[in-house]
Amino acid sequence: MLRKIASASALALLPNLTAAADLPPPITVVPPGVLTAPMPIAFSFSGFYFGGHGGYGFGTGLFTDGAIVGGHAGVNWQYGGFVFGFEGGGSWVDWSDIDSVQTARVRTGFAFDRFLAYGTGGIATKEFVKLVGWIAGGGVEYALTDHWTVGVEYLHYDFADDDSDVIRGRVSYLFGGDL
């Protein structure tokens, strides 16, 4: 008797199974919020830039304390968070016996999205190569927009017995783009 009930139950389900095979596959609905916009790429300091700077120098030797104002231009390459670049600049100074200093520097640092911390060093000249010395320092920079950056840096100019420790602000326009 149990076999007859099991067989009858199986036969009763058989037409439902064959009808289910004729139905289209179920439609999969993606819940809202699963499809999102791609993650924005972090800001890149790569590219050519130019700008201006100004500050104050604290001199020793023949250099007196005084103002510094000038311009700079350079190029950066960014790989992940690591930034490497070159920068040249010229400045008018009010340091007693000289009127101008020029620099050619390397900059290396780490970027954290729109924030860059860097070290820098290279050669410095005064009065357009009357005397060659060296320069070293560091700074921080922040990208206000995709093109404009602002920053502050400390630089030590060393010309044998004549030195100056400079604190200056800077504003730069970055052309950007992958180099």
C-alpha positions, -999 to 999 in steps of 0.1 A, spaced: 0 0 0 29 24 8 44 18 -27 11 27 -44 10 60 -24 46 69 -33 40 60 -70 8 81 -71 26 111 -55 55 109 -80 31 107 -109 11 137 -95 43 158 -94 55 148 -129 33 171 -149 44 201 -127 81 192 -134 76 191 -171 57 223 -171 86 240 -152 110 230 -178 91 250 -204 93 282 -183 120 309 -191 149 311 -167 143 334 -137 153 371 -141 181 382 -118 175 417 -104 206 436 -91 197 453 -58 201 491 -58 235 503 -46 254 473 -60 262 491 -93 284 520 -83 305 545 -102 342 536 -105 365 548 -77 380 582 -85 417 582 -91 437 599 -64 452 632 -73 485 630 -92 514 656 -88 528 644 -122 533 671 -148 549 704 -155 544 733 -131 554 770 -126 547 794 -98 559 821 -74 573 821 -39 580 846 -12 594 846 24 621 856 47 658 846 51 678 845 83 714 851 73 749 845 87 782 857 75 779 885 50 741 877 45 718 898 66 682 889 74 659 899 46 631 892 22 631 867 -7 607 868 -37 608 849 -69 596 823 -93 601 786 -100 593 760 -126 597 722 -126 584 688 -135 573 658 -113 567 621 -120 544 602 -96 546 564 -92 520 553 -66 526 576 -37 563 583 -46 570 616 -63 603 625 -80 611 658 -98 634 686 -108 629 723 -101 647 755 -110 641 789 -96 654 824 -93 648 849 -65 654 885 -57 668 888 -21 675 916 3 706 900 20 730 929 21 758 921 -4 737 902 -30 706 909 -50 697 874 -64 700 837 -59 693 809 -84 687 772 -77 686 738 -96 672 712 -73 659 676 -71 626 670 -52 616 636 -38 587 628 -15 555 610 -8 520 620 -18 489 612 1 461 620 -24 463 659 -25 490 663 2 527 661 -7 557 660 18 591 663 2 628 668 6 649 688 -18 685 696 -26 708 708 -53 731 736 -63 726 773 -57 743 804 -72 743 840 -62 744 869 -85 742 846 -116 772 824 -109 795 847 -91 796 820 -64 783 785 -64 770 768 -33 744 742 -23 709 742 -11 688 717 9 655 716 27 620 703 27 584 712 24 548 704 22 523 711 -7 486 708 -10 465 707 -42 436 731 -38 422 722 -72 433 699 -101 458 726 -112 466 749 -83 488 740 -54 500 759 -23 528 750 1 554 761 25 591 751 26 623 755 46 655 759 26 691 763 37 714 782 13 751 776 19 779 796 2 809 788 24 808 813 53 776 830 40 744 811 47 707 818 49 679 798 64 647 806 45 610 800 52 588 807 23 554 801 9 547 790 -27 519 789 -52 521 768 -83 500 760 -114 503 723 -124 496 714 -160 492 678 -149 489 647 -170 506 613 -170 543 617 -179 
